[in-house]
Amino acid sequence: MYLMNHNIKTYLKLIIVAVLVLISTTNVGAQQVCSFDGKEILKSNDGEFTFDFHSVRNAPELTAGIIGKGLRTDGYSTWLSVKTEQLKNLSGISGWFALESFPTDTAAFFVLKDNLDKTSIAICVDRFGELLIGTGVENKFSYYSTKQYVERFRWINLAFSIAKRSVSFWINGKEVDVNKLSASAPSRITDILIAKDIRTKKEWITDLTLINGIVDELKLWSSPINVSDLQHEISELSSKTPVLAVPESRFEGDFSRPKYHLLPAANWTNETHGLILYNNKYHIFNQKNASSLMLRQINWGHFSSPDLIHWTEHKPALTPEPGYDQNGIWSGCAVLNDQGIPAILYTAGGEKMGIGIAFPKDSNLIEWKKYEGNPVIPGQPKGYTRTDLRDTYAWKEGDKWYMAVGFGVEKDGVEKGAVLLYTSPDLKKWDFVHTLFEGNPDVDNSGIFWEMPVFKKIGQKYVLLINKVPHNGVPARAMYWVGDFKNEKFIPDDQMPKNLEVINRLLSPSVTIDKEGQITAIAIIPDEIGGEAAYQHGWTHLYSIPRVWNLKDGKILQTPHPALKELREKHNSFQNAIIENDKALLISENNQQIEIQATIEPDGSKKYGFIINKNRDNSEYTKLYYDAEKHEMVVDQSHSSLKKYIPLKVRNDKYYLDPSKRVNFHIFIDGSVVEVFINNEDAFTTRVFPLKPNSNQIEIFTDGGNIKASADVWQLKPAPIKTDF
């Protein structure tokens, strides 16, 4: 009997120990982890559940995570979901996140949802980085501040639990008091969303409520979150630096994406500005929304280069903050102050537009600090009713700083573009003088409002370049006058402006003096495609190759920057070829990165030029040619693409070429972008987006007479843009 009792007691002890071990294991490890490292990357490590993947892309993008691989999101299309019927007794969730950018609108890291009673609760971030708790019933949503902020380019751990409507929330292992929201919490969890808010807010087809960054180590808890384990994990991992460069796989196979032109890693960009040479390195800034594909939440992106060809993209130099620039860090300029230190003068988009200034914290110009006295110009000058002054251009003359700002005025019932003129002794205190110059749209067709002014002294003359805004169906265009600066007024030599481009496309050049003393400009060449096409591409707009400006007889002469010769590789030459009607000369195929220098002797031809992006079955092609009878340069894209949402247009503009003289064409083709220079004087650009990868033949053609042509053709090597974040 004693032996039996002893054995029973022993067995009971073993059972109790086993139960305690089981309870202990459950409390510590009652979690299912998705680490994105397995063969099936959307399955939990134990195979118990699978996330549903939502994205414009066919497969998840992986990048370096905080452990192993992480999921890279894009800010506008990529998110995950899971129905908790795959799980048992779900009570919480935790995970690691790293943001490249703040969202265009309030977005969520994760959402816990009860699909039965239509309630939800979420951890969100707004466009300034403030962490919010979002709650919703049906389609009504409210957001509550945690008074906590998340930093970009840093890992953050977030954890959330719900137990009998009691809500707990941890940021990097520190609990945040959210008990007042417990009554708003779902009574059960049926669905989880990752990297997207519960609500949908769309502009075009783009959802603005998604995050742009990395997601890793998602843990779904079926017992109370073990905070001690969580804190230990955070202490081990939180000092790691995320790698937020866009994975190369995102644009694999995208033959339209340029390889030697300047453009950001992904998503939206707009004008360049602030091109400067500092410490033997070029810097240029750009309008950037890394979180979406539209003109919202604008930051100042930043690139640097040793040679104007090979660029590195850095973290944004300036980002909107609540207050005077909360609606965007809009365009401006960069100058070297009286101490030789760069300064940024930018348009601050607050309740009304003003001007701010910022100074660098380091010699590489990576970190910037906004001036405490901002805005240095709080709004429009006294006596003017428009509040949308914007885009600065600053220069020094004598002992005085000047700044031109784009504007529009109304006089005698006529709206006209104008440039405001300010002066300053130190770049910080600015006084309004008067309008530097005003247009006369009934005479000069210069439009009702001007953006992105450039006021540059070239030799003994001044060039005033502006972009008139679109109005009444007339598109934006870069135009300029040449004249003098007298009594702080611009006096043009001719009241009629000249167009910067022969055929309108390129806009808003940013100008500096390069290392060789040449005036160098880089400008934006917009896509001008449908929003649906941009959504599929995942990137919008790009910048021109660097161009050298010279002024001759009141005209800006544009030529490709000599630095581009460094990209030349394989060379083919065609000399003195006689080209007849309907017998075009093939000069290139099977390459998307090409430079062409061609000389054509028109010999009475009615039309002559180039057929580019041509498919072998002639189903896609674009024509660039001169119409000698109409005296027009023409870009015919009526057959340029079989792809959806690509405009098929014919563009033309008046232009005179002497029929008795040779014509020199210098052409750069890089994926979708085409830049054409004529006789080392004039230029025009276009964008071509064919559907077929083999739409890459280039021919010289004539219509209505024979021509003689010679051509040198170089294959150009890529100049990949590096990313240092």
Residue pairs with C-beta under 8 A, 6 or more apart in sequence:
26 223
27 223
27 224
27 226
28 226
28 229
30 221
30 222
30 223
31 219
31 220
31 221
31 222
32 44
32 45
32 46
32 48
32 49
32 87
32 219
32 220
32 222
33 44
33 45
33 46
33 217
33 218
33 219
33 220
34 42
34 43
34 44
34 45
34 49
34 51
34 217
34 218
34 220
35 45
35 65
35 67
35 68
35 69
35 216
35 217
35 218
36 42
36 60
36 62
36 65
36 68
36 69
36 70
36 71
36 215
36 216
37 45
37 65
37 67
37 68
37 69
38 45
40 47
40 50
41 60
41 62
41 69
41 71
42 50
42 51
42 52
42 53
42 60
42 80
43 49
43 50
43 51
44 50
44 220
48 86
48 87
49 82
49 86
49 87
49 220
50 82
50 86
51 80
51 81
51 82
51 194
52 80
52 81
52 82
53 59
53 60
53 78
53 80
54 77
54 78
54 79
54 80
54 81
54 196
55 74
55 77
55 78
55 79
56 74
56 77
56 78
56 535
56 536
56 538
57 74
57 77
57 78
57 250
57 538
60 71
60 78
61 71
61 72
61 74
61 78
61 247
61 249
61 250
62 69
62 70
62 71
62 72
62 247
63 69
63 70
63 71
63 72
63 214
63 243
63 244
63 245
63 247
64 70
64 242
64 243
65 71
65 96
65 214
65 216
65 217
66 96
66 98
66 155
66 214
66 216
66 217
66 237
66 240
66 242
67 216
67 217
67 237
68 216
69 216
70 96
70 98
70 214
70 215
70 216
70 217
71 78
71 80
71 214
71 215
71 216
72 78
72 213
72 214
72 246
72 247
72 250
73 79
73 195
73 210
73 211
73 212
73 213
73 214
73 215
74 210
74 212
74 250
74 266
74 267
74 538
75 100
75 101
75 103
75 104
75 210
75 211
75 212
75 213
75 267
75 290
75 291
75 292
76 206
76 207
76 208
76 210
76 212
76 267
76 291
76 292
76 293
76 535
77 206
77 207
77 210
77 535
78 195
78 210
79 193
79 194
79 195
79 196
79 210
80 193
80 194
80 195
80 215
81 191
81 192
81 193
81 194
82 191
82 192
82 194
82 220
83 190
83 191
84 90
84 189
84 190
84 191
84 192
85 190
87 220
87 222
88 222
89 222
89 223
90 189
90 220
90 221
90 222
91 161
91 162
91 163
91 189
91 221
91 222
91 223
91 224
91 225
92 159
92 160
92 161
92 162
92 168
92 220
92 221
92 224
92 225
93 110
93 112
93 159
93 160
93 161
93 192
93 218
93 219
93 220
93 221
94 157
94 158
94 159
94 160
94 170
94 218
94 219
94 221
94 225
94 230
95 109
95 110
95 157
95 158
95 159
95 194
95 215
95 216
95 217
95 218
95 219
96 155
96 156
96 157
96 214
96 215
96 216
96 217
96 237
97 109
97 155
97 156
97 157
97 158
97 211
97 213
97 214
97 215
97 216
98 153
98 154
98 155
98 156
98 213
98 214
98 242
98 244
99 125
99 129
99 150
99 151
99 152
99 153
99 156
99 211
99 212
99 213
100 152
100 153
100 212
100 213
100 244
100 290
100 725
101 152
101 212
101 213
101 289
101 290
101 291
101 297
101 299
101 316
102 125
102 126
102 127
102 128
102 129
102 152
102 291
102 297
102 319
103 125
103 126
103 127
103 208
103 209
103 210
103 211
103 212
103 291
103 297
104 127
104 208
104 289
104 291
104 292
104 294
104 296
104 297
105 127
105 201
105 208
105 209
106 124
106 125
106 126
106 127
106 132
106 134
106 143
106 197
106 209
107 124
107 125
107 195
107 196
107 197
107 208
107 209
107 210
107 211
108 122
108 123
108 124
108 125
108 134
108 193
108 195
108 196
108 197
108 198
108 209
108 211
109 122
109 123
109 124
109 125
109 158
109 194
109 195
109 211
110 122
110 123
110 158
110 160
110 192
110 193
110 194
110 195
111 120
111 121
111 122
111 134
111 191
111 192
111 193
111 196
111 197
111 198
112 120
112 121
112 122
112 160
112 162
112 185
112 186
112 189
112 191
112 192
113 119
113 120
113 186
113 189
113 190
113 191
113 192
113 193
113 198
114 120
114 186
114 187
114 188
114 189
114 190
114 191
115 190
115 191
116 188
116 190
117 186
117 187
118 136
118 137
118 138
119 135
119 136
119 137
119 184
119 185
119 186
119 187
120 134
120 135
120 136
120 186
120 198
121 133
121 134
121 135
121 136
121 160
121 162
121 167
121 181
121 184
121 185
121 186
122 133
122 134
122 135
122 136
122 193
122 197
122 198
123 131
123 132
123 133
123 134
123 158
123 160
123 169
124 131
124 132
124 133
124 134
124 143
124 197
125 131
125 132
125 150
125 211
126 132
126 143
127 297
127 320
128 149
128 320
128 321
128 322
128 326
129 149
129 150
129 151
129 152
130 145
130 146
130 148
130 149
131 145
131 146
131 148
131 149
131 150
131 171
132 143
132 144
132 145
132 146
133 143
133 144
133 146
133 167
133 169
133 178
133 181
134 141
134 142
134 143
134 144
134 197
134 198
135 141
135 142
135 144
135 181
135 184
135 185
136 142
136 198
136 199
137 184
139 199
141 198
141 199
142 184
144 178
144 180
144 181
146 169
146 171
146 176
146 178
148 171
148 176
150 156
152 315
153 241
153 242
153 244
153 315
153 725
154 241
154 242
155 237
155 238
155 240
155 241
155 242
156 171
156 172
157 170
157 171
157 172
157 173
157 230
157 233
157 234
157 237
157 238
158 169
158 170
158 171
159 169
159 170
159 173
159 225
159 230
160 167
160 168
160 169
160 170
161 167
161 168
161 221
161 224
161 225
162 168
162 185
162 186
162 189
163 224
165 182
165 183
165 185
165 186
165 187
166 179
166 182
166 185
167 178
167 179
167 181
167 182
167 185
168 175
168 178
168 225
169 175
169 176
169 178
170 176
170 225
170 227
170 230
172 234
172 238
173 227
173 230
173 231
173 234
173 235
175 227
192 220
194 215
194 218
195 210
195 211
195 215
196 207
196 209
196 210
196 211
197 209
197 210
199 209
200 207
200 209
201 207
201 208
201 209
202 208
203 292
203 294
203 296
204 293
204 294
204 531
204 532
204 535
205 531
205 532
205 535
206 292
206 293
206 294
206 531
206 535
208 292
208 296
211 291
212 267
212 290
212 291
213 242
213 244
214 242
214 244
243 725
244 723
244 725
245 265
245 723
245 725
246 265
246 266
246 723
250 266
250 538
251 257
251 538
251 539
254 537
254 671
255 592
255 671
255 693
256 537
256 671
256 672
256 689
256 690
257 263
257 537
257 539
257 671
257 672
258 542
258 670
258 671
258 672
258 673
259 592
259 593
259 670
259 671
259 718
259 719
259 720
260 309
260 545
260 567
260 593
260 670
260 716
260 717
260 718
260 719
261 542
261 543
261 544
261 545
261 670
261 671
261 673
262 284
262 303
262 311
262 522
262 542
262 543
262 721
263 269
263 539
263 541
263 542
263 543
263 721
264 286
264 288
264 290
264 301
264 313
264 539
265 290
265 313
265 721
265 723
266 290
266 538
266 539
267 288
267 289
267 290
267 291
267 292
267 293
267 538
267 539
267 540
268 288
268 289
268 290
268 292
268 293
268 294
268 295
268 540
268 541
269 286
269 287
269 288
269 289
269 301
269 524
269 540
269 541
269 542
270 286
270 287
270 288
270 295
270 298
270 331
270 524
270 541
271 286
271 287
271 331
271 452
271 507
271 508
271 510
271 524
272 284
272 285
272 286
272 508
272 509
272 510
272 522
272 523
272 524
272 543
273 284
273 285
273 286
273 287
273 331
273 332
273 333
273 334
273 391
273 452
273 508
273 510
274 283
274 284
274 285
274 300
274 332
274 333
274 334
274 344
274 510
275 282
275 283
275 284
275 334
275 510
275 511
275 512
275 520
275 521
275 522
276 282
276 283
276 284
276 334
276 335
276 336
276 342
276 512
277 283
277 512
277 513
277 514
277 515
278 336
278 342
278 365
279 363
280 306
280 515
281 304
281 305
281 306
282 304
282 305
282 306
282 307
282 308
282 512
282 514
283 302
283 303
283 304
283 334
283 342
283 365
284 302
284 303
284 304
284 305
284 510
284 522
284 543
285 300
285 301
285 302
285 303
285 317
285 334
285 344
286 300
286 301
286 302
286 303
286 543
287 295
287 298
287 299
287 300
287 301
287 330
287 331
288 298
288 299
288 300
288 301
288 316
289 295
289 296
289 297
289 298
289 299
290 299
290 301
290 316
291 297
293 531
293 534
293 535
293 538
293 540
296 328
297 320
297 328
298 320
298 328
298 329
298 330
298 349
299 316
299 317
299 318
299 319
299 320
299 329
300 316
300 317
300 318
300 319
300 329
300 344
300 346
301 313
301 316
301 317
302 313
302 314
302 315
302 316
302 317
302 365
302 366
303 311
303 312
303 313
303 314
303 721
304 311
304 312
304 314
304 364
304 365
305 311
305 312
307 563
307 566
308 514
308 520
308 522
308 546
308 561
308 563
309 546
309 563
309 564
309 566
309 567
309 719
310 719
310 722
311 719
311 721
311 722
312 721
312 722
312 723
312 724
313 721
313 722
313 723
313 724
313 725
314 366
314 724
314 725
315 366
315 724
315 725
317 344
317 358
317 365
317 366
317 368
318 329
318 344
318 346
318 358
318 368
318 370
319 329
320 326
320 327
320 328
320 329
320 349
321 370
323 350
324 348
324 350
324 354
324 356
324 374
324 375
324 378
325 346
325 348
325 349
325 350
325 356
325 370
325 374
325 375
326 349
326 350
327 349
327 350
328 347
328 349
329 346
329 347
329 348
329 349
330 346
330 347
330 348
330 349
330 353
330 390
330 391
331 346
331 347
331 390
331 391
331 392
331 451
331 452
331 508
332 344
332 345
332 346
332 347
332 355
332 391
332 392
333 344
333 345
333 392
333 393
333 394
333 510
334 342
334 343
334 344
334 345
335 342
335 343
335 345
335 394
335 395
335 396
335 427
336 342
336 343
337 343
337 426
337 427
338 426
341 359
341 360
342 359
342 360
342 365
343 357
343 358
343 359
343 427
344 357
344 358
344 359
344 368
345 355
345 356
345 357
345 392
345 394
345 403
345 427
346 355
346 356
346 357
346 358
346 392
347 353
347 354
347 355
347 356
347 389
347 390
347 391
347 392
348 354
348 355
348 356
348 374
348 375
350 375
352 379
352 380
352 387
352 388
353 379
353 380
353 387
353 388
353 389
353 390
354 375
354 376
354 377
354 378
354 379
355 375
355 376
355 377
355 389
355 392
355 403
355 405
355 430
356 370
356 371
356 374
356 375
356 376
357 370
357 371
357 374
357 376
357 427
357 428
358 368
358 369
358 370
358 371
359 368
359 369
359 371
360 366
360 367
360 368
360 369
361 367
361 368
361 369
371 428
373 428
376 427
376 428
376 429
376 430
377 389
377 405
377 422
377 430
379 387
379 389
380 386
380 387
380 389
380 407
381 420
381 432
382 432
384 407
384 409
385 410
386 407
386 408
386 409
386 410
388 408
388 449
389 405
389 406
389 407
389 420
390 405
390 406
390 407
390 451
391 405
391 406
391 451
391 452
391 453
392 403
392 404
392 405
393 403
393 404
393 405
393 453
393 454
393 455
394 401
394 402
394 403
394 404
394 427
395 401
395 402
395 455
395 456
395 457
396 402
397 485
399 425
400 423
400 424
400 425
401 423
401 424
401 425
401 426
401 427
402 421
402 422
402 423
402 424
402 455
402 488
403 421
403 422
403 423
403 424
403 430
404 419
404 420
404 421
404 436
404 453
404 455
405 419
405 420
405 422
405 453
406 417
406 419
406 420
406 449
406 450
406 451
406 452
406 453
406 466
406 467
407 417
407 418
407 419
407 420
407 435
407 449
407 450
408 415
408 416
408 417
408 418
408 448
408 449
408 450
409 415
409 416
409 418
409 435
409 438
410 416
411 438
414 441
414 442
415 441
415 448
415 449
416 438
416 439
416 440
416 441
416 446
416 448
417 438
417 439
417 441
417 446
417 447
417 448
417 449
417 450
417 466
417 468
418 435
418 436
418 437
418 438
418 439
418 450
419 435
419 436
419 437
419 438
419 450
419 453
419 455
419 464
419 466
419 490
420 432
420 435
420 436
421 432
421 433
421 434
421 435
421 436
421 488
422 430
422 431
422 432
422 433
423 430
423 431
423 433
423 488
424 430
424 431
433 488
434 488
434 489
436 455
436 464
436 488
436 489
436 490
437 464
437 481
437 489
437 490
437 492
439 446
439 447
439 450
439 468
440 446
440 495
441 447
441 448
443 495
443 496
444 495
444 496
444 497
446 466
446 468
446 479
446 497
447 468
447 469
447 471
447 474
447 477
448 468
448 469
448 471
449 468
449 469
449 471
450 466
450 467
450 468
450 469
451 466
451 467
451 468
451 469
451 476
451 508
452 466
452 467
452 507
452 508
453 464
453 465
453 466
454 463
454 464
454 465
454 466
454 480
454 509
454 511
455 462
455 463
455 464
455 465
455 485
455 490
456 462
456 463
456 465
456 511
456 519
457 463
457 485
458 519
458 549
458 550
458 551
459 551
461 482
461 483
461 484
461 493
461 551
461 554
462 482
462 483
462 484
462 485
462 490
463 480
463 481
463 482
463 551
463 556
464 480
464 481
464 483
464 490
464 492
465 478
465 479
465 480
465 500
465 509
466 478
466 479
466 480
467 476
467 477
467 478
467 479
467 507
467 508
468 476
468 477
468 479
469 476
470 476
475 504
476 507
477 499
477 500
477 501
477 504
477 507
478 499
478 500
478 501
478 506
478 507
478 508
478 509
478 523
479 497
479 498
479 499
479 500
480 497
480 498
480 500
480 556
481 490
481 492
481 493
481 494
481 497
481 498
482 492
482 493
482 494
482 498
482 551
482 554
482 555
483 490
483 491
483 492
483 493
484 490
484 491
484 493
485 491
493 554
494 554
498 554
498 555
498 556
499 653
500 506
500 509
500 556
500 558
501 683
501 684
501 685
502 633
502 653
502 655
502 678
502 682
502 683
502 684
503 633
503 634
503 635
503 651
503 652
503 653
503 684
503 685
503 686
504 651
504 653
505 525
505 526
505 528
505 651
505 684
505 685
505 686
505 687
506 523
506 524
506 525
506 544
506 683
506 684
506 685
507 523
507 524
507 525
507 526
508 523
508 524
509 521
509 522
509 523
509 544
509 547
510 521
510 522
510 523
511 519
511 520
511 521
511 549
512 519
512 520
513 519
513 520
514 520
514 546
514 561
518 548
518 549
518 561
519 548
519 549
519 550
520 546
520 547
520 548
520 549
520 561
521 544
521 546
521 547
521 549
521 558
522 543
522 544
522 545
522 546
522 547
523 543
523 544
523 547
524 541
524 542
524 543
524 544
525 541
525 542
525 543
525 544
525 673
525 675
525 685
525 687
526 541
526 687
527 533
527 534
527 540
527 541
527 542
527 672
527 687
527 689
528 647
528 687
529 645
529 646
529 647
529 687
529 689
530 644
530 645
530 646
530 647
531 645
532 644
532 645
533 643
533 644
533 645
533 646
533 689
534 540
542 673
544 675
544 685
545 560
545 561
545 564
545 668
545 675
546 560
546 561
546 563
546 564
547 558
547 559
547 560
547 561
547 683
548 558
548 559
548 560
548 561
548 562
549 556
549 557
549 558
550 556
550 557
550 559
551 557
555 681
557 680
557 681
557 682
558 677
558 681
558 682
558 683
559 666
559 677
559 680
560 666
560 668
560 675
560 677
564 595
564 668
564 716
567 595
567 716
567 717
567 719
568 595
568 714
568 715
568 716
568 717
569 714
569 715
569 716
569 717
570 714
570 715
571 712
571 713
571 714
571 715
572 587
572 588
572 712
572 713
573 710
573 711
573 712
573 713
574 585
574 587
574 709
574 710
574 711
574 712
574 713
575 710
576 708
576 709
576 710
577 585
577 700
577 708
577 709
577 710
577 711
578 706
578 707
578 708
579 585
579 700
579 701
579 702
579 706
579 707
579 708
579 709
580 702
580 706
581 702
581 703
581 704
581 705
581 706
584 611
584 699
584 700
584 701
585 699
585 700
585 701
585 709
585 711
586 697
586 698
586 699
587 596
587 598
587 698
587 699
587 700
587 711
587 713
588 594
588 596
588 696
588 697
588 698
588 713
589 696
589 697
589 698
590 694
590 696
591 696
591 715
592 669
592 670
592 671
592 696
593 669
593 670
593 671
593 715
593 716
593 717
593 718
594 667
594 668
594 669
594 670
594 698
594 713
594 714
594 715
594 716
595 666
595 667
595 668
595 669
595 713
595 714
595 716
596 610
596 665
596 666
596 667
596 669
596 698
596 711
596 712
596 713
596 714
597 664
597 665
597 666
597 667
597 711
597 712
598 610
598 664
598 665
598 666
598 667
598 700
598 709
598 710
598 711
598 712
599 662
599 663
599 664
599 665
599 709
599 710
599 711
600 608
600 609
600 662
600 663
600 665
600 700
600 707
600 708
600 709
601 662
601 707
601 708
601 709
602 608
602 626
602 628
602 657
602 659
602 663
602 705
602 707
603 705
603 706
603 707
603 708
604 659
604 705
605 628
605 702
605 703
605 704
605 705
605 706
605 707
606 627
606 628
606 629
606 703
606 704
606 705
607 625
607 626
607 627
607 628
607 702
607 703
607 704
608 625
608 626
608 628
608 700
608 701
608 702
608 703
608 707
609 623
609 624
609 625
609 626
609 634
609 665
609 700
609 701
610 623
610 624
610 625
610 665
610 667
610 698
610 699
610 700
610 701
611 621
611 622
611 623
611 624
611 697
611 698
611 699
611 700
611 701
612 621
612 622
612 623
612 624
612 669
612 674
612 688
612 697
612 698
613 620
613 621
613 622
613 640
613 688
613 690
613 695
613 696
613 697
614 620
614 621
614 622
614 695
614 696
614 697
614 698
614 699
615 621
615 690
615 692
615 694
615 695
615 697
616 694
616 697
619 639
619 642
619 692
619 695
620 639
620 640
620 641
620 642
620 690
620 691
620 692
620 695
621 639
621 640
621 695
622 635
622 636
622 637
622 639
622 640
622 674
622 686
622 688
623 634
623 635
623 636
623 701
624 634
624 635
624 636
624 667
624 674
624 676
624 686
625 633
625 634
625 636
625 701
625 703
626 632
626 633
626 634
626 655
626 657
626 663
627 633
627 634
627 652
628 657
628 659
630 652
631 654
631 655
631 656
631 657
632 652
632 653
632 654
632 655
633 652
633 653
633 655
633 678
633 684
634 650
634 651
634 652
635 650
635 651
635 652
635 684
635 686
636 650
637 647
637 648
637 649
637 650
637 651
637 686
637 688
638 648
638 649
638 650
639 648
640 646
640 648
640 688
640 689
640 690
641 648
641 688
641 689
641 690
641 691
642 690
642 691
642 692
643 689
643 690
643 691
646 689
651 686
655 682
657 663
657 678
663 678
663 679
664 678
664 679
664 680
665 676
665 677
665 678
666 676
666 677
666 678
666 680
667 674
667 675
667 676
667 677
668 674
668 675
668 716
669 698
670 716
672 687
672 688
672 689
673 685
673 686
673 687
674 685
674 686
674 687
674 688
675 683
675 685
676 683
676 684
676 685
676 686
677 683
678 684
698 713
700 707
700 709
700 711
